[in-house]
Amino acid sequence: DTKTLIGDIALLAIFAVFCISLTTVGFDVATFLFIWMAIILGGSRNWIIPPIYSAIFTLALVKGFGSLFPFPLPLMVF
């Protein structure tokens, strides 16, 4: 199916931008934007749920990885 293939390629492109932007905008901002875009790409039509879910999940990841790794993550906000 062409629509599925285009969606998969778009998700890979968003992931590539996420990986490249980790050191420039920080892990927290890159993760927030990646999750938000992936939810939108997944077909969410609600405009308020994606940023809320992205913020909660990003906070959990930053706190979790921050306590797991012995070195600091490059962050912009937290």
C-alpha positions in Angstrom: 0.0 0.0 0.0 1.5 3.3 -1.1 -0.1 5.3 1.8 1.6 3.0 4.4 4.9 3.2 2.6 4.8 7.0 2.5 3.9 7.1 6.2 6.8 4.8 7.1 9.2 6.9 5.1 7.9 10.0 6.8 8.4 8.5 10.2 12.0 7.5 9.3 12.6 11.0 8.1 11.3 12.5 11.3 13.5 10.0 13.3 16.5 11.1 11.3 15.8 14.7 12.1 15.3 13.7 15.7 18.8 12.0 15.9 20.5 15.0 14.2 18.9 17.5 16.4 19.7 15.8 19.7 22.9 17.8 20.1 21.7 21.1 18.7 18.4 21.7 20.4 18.8 19.2 23.3 17.3 15.8 24.1 14.2 17.3 25.7 13.1 19.5 22.9 14.0 17.0 20.2 12.1 14.3 22.0 9.0 16.5 22.6 8.9 17.5 18.9 9.5 13.9 17.6 6.7 12.4 19.7 4.3 15.2 18.8 5.0 14.8 15.1 4.8 11.0 15.3 1.4 11.2 17.0 0.2 13.6 14.3 1.6 11.3 11.6 -0.2 8.4 13.3 -3.5 10.0 12.6 -4.5 11.9 15.7 -7.1 14.5 14.9 -7.3 16.0 18.4 -5.3 19.2 18.7 -4.8 19.2 22.5 -3.8 15.6 23.3 -0.5 15.3 21.3 1.3 18.2 23.0 0.1 17.1 26.5 1.1 13.5 25.9 4.4 14.6 24.4 5.2 16.8 27.4 4.4 14.0 29.9 6.4 11.4 28.0 9.3 13.7 27.5 9.4 14.6 31.2 9.4 10.9 32.1 12.2 10.1 29.6 14.4 13.0 30.7 14.0 12.1 34.4 14.4 8.3 33.7 17.4 8.6 31.4 18.9 11.3 33.6 19.0 8.9 36.6 20.1 6.0 34.5 23.1 7.5 32.7 26.2 8.6 34.7 26.8 11.6 32.4 24.5 14.6 31.8 22.2 14.7 28.7 22.3 17.8 26.5 19.1 19.5 27.5 17.6 22.8 26.6 14.6 23.2 28.9 14.9 20.9 31.9 
